[in-house]
Amino acid sequence: MITSQTLRQESDQPRRCFVVGPIGDPHAAHGSPEREAYEHHLGIFEQVIAPACEKYGITAVRADGIAHAGDINEQICRHVVESYLVVADVSGGNPNVMYELGLRHITGKPTIHIGEAGQLPFDIASIRTIRYQRTRSHLAGACKEIESALEAGLRDGFELLTPARVLRGLQTGDGPASASEVGDGENAEDEDSPGLLDDFAVIEDGLDETTADMETITRTIETIGVLTERSGTEMLELAQANAPASARLAAVARYAEMISAPAGELNIVAAAFGERMVNLDSGVRAALGLIEMTPPNERGEGTEAFLEQLISLDEAAQDGLAQIGSFGTSAGTMVRVSRHLRKPVREISSAVTQLTVAITRMGEWSAKARVLARSDTA
């Protein structure tokens, strides 16, 4: 628990609230989704968050209000980690917001969640979130709720958040959130709280399941490839024998029937793979953020294995995508050959799309992991 005593020790520093949330584009055309998003979230900042913070002498600032020159991504990370308070608007589960929120949760410092009703992501459904609607009365009510949360936190202490989707209970060991405060004022370690290796193990279990998905995908692609090669040979023989169109159509129908089951399986596994990637994303990014903030000589033995797993998984995924991608390229031509091929080709095309999106996300993890792995050996 972050207590009022701890916060009073920081009272000689300006109290700042960093607001994490979607920004939108102020330069976008009027009426565009980007411009509407900008105006909506600016309104939430000005009408809800800033007034509530101001009541307690806390200055609220958004990313687009950072005045200092420099790398904006680095500045955002520093504000997320170092600010006295963070208010996070989690509406829609914006990936950047969830990543920044993961970094904040690691610190254990005071964090308040708000979100538009009906737009809350599943990832943090277990965490208390102040909900608002786009009406004047509801916005005023949300402002009052933030004031109440601040009053209670400053009076009784802010509870340490332990979200299931973001490295639960991670502690740095030397900050104000490194221990839980018990009723008599003494600090005691929670013997059941997970440490860094425990949290890496949770994520690695998910990555192991993802690896199993990739192995299934690879085997299925190989099966489709063998069947396609066999059918190609048969079609060539029929063409050389000047067989009638009915014979060639029958061969195509047999081929479509043979690849129907593996094509359906491929689409199902690709969907599961993509969903697993989405669920792992915020945790993996938070883990990579923690590793980046930790000096290389203090990262622990589990870090290297974790980074290597991300890199090797991406390499395997890229190989699988290359194989299925070559088949997907010819899918349009195959559909025109016969209506029998439409369903299996549609299944395969869907799988290609889902895998491309998921593997792009995995490539981002791998790129960061490679940079961090190099810093470990520097």
C-alpha positions as CSV (number, residue, x, y, z in Angstrom):
1,M,0.0,0.0,0.0
2,I,1.2,3.5,-0.8
3,T,0.4,5.5,2.3
4,S,-0.2,9.2,2.9
5,Q,3.0,9.1,5.0
6,T,5.0,8.0,2.0
7,L,3.4,10.6,-0.2
8,R,4.1,13.3,2.4
9,Q,7.8,12.5,2.1
10,E,7.6,13.6,-1.5
11,S,5.7,16.8,-0.7
12,D,8.8,18.9,-1.3
13,Q,8.4,18.0,-5.0
14,P,5.7,19.4,-7.3
15,R,2.8,16.9,-7.4
16,R,2.1,15.9,-11.0
17,C,-0.6,13.7,-12.5
18,F,0.3,12.2,-15.9
19,V,-2.8,11.3,-17.9
20,V,-2.5,8.2,-20.0
21,G,-5.1,7.8,-22.7
22,P,-5.9,8.1,-26.4
23,I,-4.9,11.5,-27.9
24,G,-6.4,11.6,-31.4
25,D,-5.2,14.1,-34.0
26,P,-5.9,17.8,-33.6
27,H,-4.8,18.4,-37.2
28,A,-7.2,15.9,-38.8
29,A,-10.1,17.1,-40.8
30,H,-13.3,18.2,-39.0
31,G,-15.7,15.3,-38.6
32,S,-13.0,12.6,-39.1
33,P,-12.7,9.9,-36.4
34,E,-9.2,11.1,-35.4
35,R,-10.4,14.7,-34.9
36,E,-13.5,13.5,-33.0
37,A,-11.3,11.3,-30.8
38,Y,-9.0,14.3,-30.1
39,E,-11.9,16.6,-29.1
40,H,-13.6,13.9,-26.9
41,H,-10.5,13.0,-24.9
42,L,-9.4,16.6,-24.6
43,G,-12.9,17.2,-23.1
44,I,-12.5,14.4,-20.6
45,F,-9.1,15.8,-19.6
46,E,-10.4,19.4,-19.2
47,Q,-13.8,18.7,-17.7
48,V,-13.1,15.6,-15.6
49,I,-9.5,14.8,-14.8
50,A,-7.8,18.2,-14.5
51,P,-10.4,19.8,-12.2
52,A,-10.4,16.8,-9.8
53,C,-6.6,16.9,-9.5
54,E,-6.5,20.7,-9.1
55,K,-8.7,20.4,-6.0
56,Y,-5.9,18.6,-4.3
57,G,-3.0,20.7,-5.6
58,I,-2.0,18.2,-8.3
59,T,-1.2,19.4,-11.8
60,A,-2.5,17.2,-14.6
61,V,-0.7,16.9,-17.9
62,R,-1.2,14.9,-21.1
63,A,1.5,13.6,-23.5
64,D,0.8,16.5,-25.9
65,G,1.3,18.9,-23.0
66,I,4.9,17.9,-22.3
67,A,6.9,21.1,-23.0
68,H,10.5,19.8,-22.9
69,A,12.4,19.1,-26.1
70,G,13.6,15.5,-26.6
71,D,12.5,12.0,-27.5
72,I,8.8,12.0,-26.8
73,N,8.6,8.2,-26.2
74,E,11.3,8.4,-23.6
75,Q,9.6,11.4,-22.0
76,I,6.3,9.6,-21.8
77,C,7.9,6.6,-20.2
78,R,9.6,8.8,-17.6
79,H,6.3,10.6,-16.8
80,V,4.5,7.2,-16.5
81,V,7.1,5.8,-14.1
82,E,8.0,8.9,-12.1
83,S,4.8,10.9,-11.8
84,Y,3.1,11.2,-8.4
85,L,-0.2,10.0,-9.8
86,V,-1.4,8.5,-13.1
87,V,-5.0,8.7,-14.4
88,A,-5.5,6.2,-17.2
89,D,-8.4,6.4,-19.7
90,V,-8.6,2.8,-20.8
91,S,-11.5,3.3,-23.2
92,G,-11.2,0.9,-26.1
93,G,-8.1,-0.8,-24.9
94,N,-5.7,1.3,-27.0
95,P,-2.4,-0.8,-27.2
96,N,-0.2,2.2,-26.4
97,V,-2.3,3.0,-23.3
98,M,-2.2,-0.6,-22.1
99,Y,1.6,-0.7,-22.5
100,E,2.0,2.5,-20.6
101,L,-0.4,1.3,-18.0
102,G,1.6,-1.9,-17.6
103,L,4.7,0.1,-16.9
104,R,2.9,2.1,-14.3
105,H,1.5,-0.9,-12.5
106,I,5.1,-2.3,-12.2
107,T,6.0,0.8,-10.1
108,G,3.1,0.2,-7.6
109,K,2.5,4.0,-7.5
110,P,-1.0,5.5,-7.3
111,T,-3.1,4.9,-10.4
112,I,-6.7,5.7,-11.1
113,H,-8.5,4.0,-14.0
114,I,-11.4,5.7,-15.9
115,G,-13.2,4.5,-19.0
116,E,-16.2,5.1,-21.2
117,A,-19.1,2.8,-20.3
118,G,-19.2,-0.1,-22.8
119,Q,-15.7,0.5,-24.0
120,L,-13.7,-1.2,-21.2
121,P,-11.1,-3.9,-22.3
122,F,-11.3,-7.4,-20.8
123,D,-7.7,-7.2,-19.7
124,I,-8.3,-5.0,-16.7
125,A,-12.0,-6.0,-16.0
126,S,-11.0,-7.0,-12.4
127,I,-9.7,-3.5,-11.5
128,R,-12.0,-0.8,-10.2
129,T,-12.6,1.7,-13.0
130,I,-14.5,4.9,-12.9
131,R,-17.0,4.8,-15.7
132,Y,-18.3,7.8,-17.6
133,Q,-20.8,8.5,-20.4
134,R,-20.8,11.4,-22.8
135,T,-23.3,13.6,-21.1
136,R,-22.7,16.7,-18.9
137,S,-24.2,15.1,-15.8
138,H,-22.2,11.9,-16.1
139,L,-18.9,13.7,-16.7
140,A,-19.6,15.8,-13.6
141,G,-20.2,12.6,-11.7
142,A,-17.0,11.0,-12.9
143,C,-15.1,14.1,-11.8
144,K,-16.6,13.7,-8.3
145,E,-15.6,10.0,-8.3
146,I,-12.0,10.9,-9.0
147,E,-12.1,13.5,-6.3
148,S,-13.4,10.9,-3.9
149,A,-10.7,8.4,-4.9
150,L,-8.0,11.0,-4.4
151,E,-9.4,12.0,-1.0
152,A,-9.5,8.4,0.2
153,G,-6.1,7.6,-1.2
154,L,-4.4,10.6,0.4
155,R,-6.2,9.9,3.7
156,D,-5.9,6.1,3.9
157,G,-3.2,5.2,1.3
158,F,-3.5,3.8,-2.2
159,E,-3.7,0.1,-2.6
160,L,-1.0,-1.7,-4.7
161,L,-2.7,-2.9,-7.9
162,T,-2.0,-6.5,-9.0
163,P,-3.8,-6.9,-12.4
164,A,-3.8,-10.4,-13.9
165,R,-3.0,-9.2,-17.4
166,V,0.0,-7.1,-16.4
167,L,2.9,-8.7,-14.6
168,R,1.1,-9.2,-11.3
169,G,2.8,-7.8,-8.2
170,L,6.1,-6.9,-9.8
171,Q,8.2,-5.0,-7.4
172,T,11.6,-3.3,-7.8
173,G,12.7,-4.0,-4.2
174,D,14.0,-0.5,-3.5
175,G,10.9,1.7,-4.1
176,P,8.0,2.7,-2.0
177,A,5.9,-0.1,-3.4
178,S,8.4,-2.9,-2.6
179,A,6.4,-4.0,0.4
180,S,2.9,-4.1,1.7
181,E,2.0,-2.1,4.8
182,V,0.3,-3.9,7.6
183,G,-2.1,-2.4,10.1
184,D,0.6,-1.6,12.8
185,G,2.7,0.4,10.4
186,E,5.4,-2.2,10.0
187,N,6.4,-3.4,6.5
188,A,6.3,-7.0,5.7
189,E,6.9,-9.0,2.5
190,D,3.9,-10.9,1.2
191,E,5.3,-14.4,0.9
192,D,2.7,-15.3,-1.8
193,S,3.4,-12.3,-4.1
194,P,5.2,-13.3,-7.3
195,G,8.7,-12.2,-8.1
196,L,10.3,-11.5,-11.5
197,L,11.0,-15.1,-12.4
198,D,7.4,-16.1,-11.4
199,D,6.0,-13.5,-13.7
200,F,8.3,-14.5,-16.5
201,A,7.2,-18.1,-16.0
202,V,3.5,-17.1,-16.4
203,I,4.3,-15.3,-19.7
204,E,6.5,-18.2,-20.9
205,D,3.7,-20.6,-20.3
206,G,1.6,-18.5,-22.7
207,L,4.5,-18.4,-25.2
208,D,4.9,-22.2,-24.9
209,E,1.3,-22.5,-26.0
210,T,1.9,-20.1,-28.8
211,T,4.9,-22.2,-29.9
212,A,2.6,-25.3,-29.9
213,D,0.2,-23.4,-32.1
214,M,3.0,-22.6,-34.6
215,E,4.0,-26.2,-34.7
216,T,0.4,-27.2,-35.5
217,I,0.2,-24.5,-38.2
218,T,3.4,-25.6,-39.8
219,R,2.3,-29.3,-39.9
220,T,-1.0,-28.2,-41.4
221,I,0.7,-26.1,-44.0
222,E,2.9,-29.0,-44.9
223,T,-0.1,-31.3,-45.3
224,I,-1.8,-28.8,-47.6
225,G,1.4,-28.4,-49.6
226,V,1.8,-32.2,-50.1
227,L,-1.9,-32.5,-51.2
228,T,-1.5,-29.5,-53.6
229,E,1.7,-31.0,-55.1
230,R,-0.1,-34.4,-55.6
231,S,-3.1,-32.7,-57.2
232,G,-0.9,-30.6,-59.4
233,T,0.8,-33.8,-60.7
234,E,-2.6,-35.4,-61.4
235,M,-3.8,-32.2,-63.3
236,L,-0.7,-32.2,-65.4
237,E,-1.2,-35.8,-66.4
238,L,-4.8,-35.2,-67.3
239,A,-3.8,-32.2,-69.4
240,Q,-1.1,-34.2,-71.2
241,A,-3.7,-36.9,-71.9
242,N,-6.0,-34.3,-73.3
243,A,-8.7,-35.5,-70.8
244,P,-12.1,-33.9,-71.0
245,A,-13.1,-31.0,-68.8
246,S,-15.4,-33.3,-66.7
247,A,-12.4,-35.4,-65.7
248,R,-10.3,-32.4,-64.7
249,L,-13.3,-30.9,-62.8
250,A,-13.6,-34.2,-60.9
251,A,-9.9,-34.1,-60.0
252,V,-10.3,-30.5,-58.7
253,A,-13.3,-31.6,-56.6
254,R,-11.3,-34.4,-55.1
255,Y,-8.5,-31.9,-54.3
256,A,-10.9,-29.4,-52.7
257,E,-12.4,-32.2,-50.5
258,M,-8.9,-33.4,-49.4
259,I,-7.7,-29.9,-48.4
260,S,-11.1,-28.9,-46.8
261,A,-10.3,-30.4,-43.4
262,P,-6.7,-29.1,-43.0
263,A,-7.8,-25.7,-44.3
264,G,-10.5,-25.4,-41.7
265,E,-8.1,-26.6,-39.0
266,L,-5.6,-24.0,-40.2
267,N,-8.1,-21.2,-39.9
268,I,-9.2,-22.3,-36.4
269,V,-5.6,-22.6,-35.1
270,A,-4.7,-19.2,-36.7
271,A,-7.6,-17.6,-34.8
272,A,-6.5,-19.1,-31.5
273,F,-3.0,-18.0,-32.2
274,G,-4.1,-14.5,-32.9
275,E,-6.2,-14.3,-29.8
276,R,-3.4,-15.6,-27.6
277,M,-1.1,-13.0,-29.0
278,V,-3.5,-10.2,-28.1
279,N,-3.9,-11.5,-24.6
280,L,-0.1,-11.8,-24.1
281,D,0.7,-8.5,-25.7
282,S,0.3,-6.1,-22.7
283,G,2.2,-8.5,-20.4
284,V,5.1,-9.1,-22.8
285,R,5.4,-5.3,-23.5
286,A,5.4,-4.6,-19.8
287,A,8.1,-7.2,-19.2
288,L,10.2,-5.8,-21.9
289,G,9.7,-2.3,-20.5
290,L,10.8,-3.5,-17.0
291,I,13.9,-5.2,-18.5
292,E,14.8,-2.0,-20.3
293,M,14.6,0.1,-17.1
294,T,16.7,-2.5,-15.2
295,P,20.5,-2.2,-15.4
296,P,21.9,-5.2,-17.4
297,N,23.9,-6.5,-14.4
298,E,20.7,-6.6,-12.2
299,R,18.3,-8.3,-14.6
300,G,18.6,-11.9,-13.3
301,E,19.0,-15.3,-14.8
302,G,15.5,-15.5,-16.3
303,T,15.9,-12.5,-18.5
304,E,18.2,-14.0,-21.1
305,A,16.0,-17.1,-21.6
306,F,12.9,-14.9,-21.9
307,L,14.5,-12.7,-24.6
308,E,15.8,-15.8,-26.5
309,Q,12.3,-17.3,-26.4
310,L,10.8,-14.2,-28.0
311,I,13.4,-14.1,-30.7
312,S,13.2,-17.8,-31.6
313,L,9.4,-17.8,-31.6
314,D,9.4,-14.9,-34.1
315,E,11.9,-16.7,-36.4
316,A,9.7,-19.8,-36.5
317,A,6.6,-17.7,-37.1
318,Q,8.2,-15.8,-40.0
319,D,9.1,-19.2,-41.6
320,G,5.6,-20.4,-41.3
321,L,4.1,-17.2,-42.7
322,A,6.4,-17.4,-45.7
323,Q,5.1,-20.9,-46.5
324,I,1.5,-20.1,-46.2
325,G,1.9,-16.7,-47.8
326,S,3.1,-18.3,-51.0
327,F,-0.1,-20.4,-51.1
328,G,-2.2,-17.4,-50.3
329,T,-0.8,-15.5,-53.2
330,S,-2.2,-18.0,-55.7
331,A,-5.5,-18.3,-53.9
332,G,-7.3,-15.9,-56.2
333,T,-6.4,-17.9,-59.3
334,M,-7.4,-21.2,-57.7
335,V,-10.9,-19.8,-56.8
336,R,-11.5,-19.1,-60.5
337,V,-10.7,-22.7,-61.4
338,S,-13.8,-24.2,-59.7
339,R,-16.4,-23.3,-57.2
340,H,-15.4,-26.4,-55.2
341,L,-12.3,-24.5,-54.1
342,R,-14.0,-21.5,-52.8
343,K,-14.5,-22.6,-49.2
344,P,-11.1,-24.1,-48.5
345,V,-9.4,-21.2,-50.2
346,R,-11.5,-18.8,-48.1
347,E,-10.4,-20.6,-44.9
348,I,-6.7,-20.4,-46.0
349,S,-7.0,-16.7,-46.9
350,S,-8.5,-16.0,-43.5
351,A,-5.7,-17.8,-41.8
352,V,-3.1,-15.9,-43.7
353,T,-4.7,-12.6,-42.7
354,Q,-4.9,-13.5,-39.0
355,L,-1.3,-14.8,-38.9
356,T,0.0,-11.8,-40.6
357,V,-1.5,-9.5,-38.0
358,A,-0.3,-11.7,-35.1
359,I,3.2,-12.2,-36.4
360,T,3.6,-8.5,-37.0
361,R,3.0,-8.0,-33.3
362,M,5.4,-10.8,-32.5
363,G,8.0,-9.1,-34.7
364,E,7.8,-6.0,-32.6
365,W,8.5,-8.0,-29.4
366,S,11.4,-9.7,-31.1
367,A,13.0,-6.4,-32.3
368,K,12.9,-5.1,-28.8
369,A,14.2,-8.3,-27.4
370,R,17.2,-8.3,-29.8
371,V,18.1,-4.8,-28.7
372,L,17.9,-5.8,-25.0
373,A,19.8,-9.0,-25.6
374,R,22.6,-7.0,-27.2
375,S,22.7,-4.6,-24.1
376,D,23.1,-7.7,-21.9
377,T,26.3,-8.8,-23.7
378,A,27.7,-5.3,-24.2
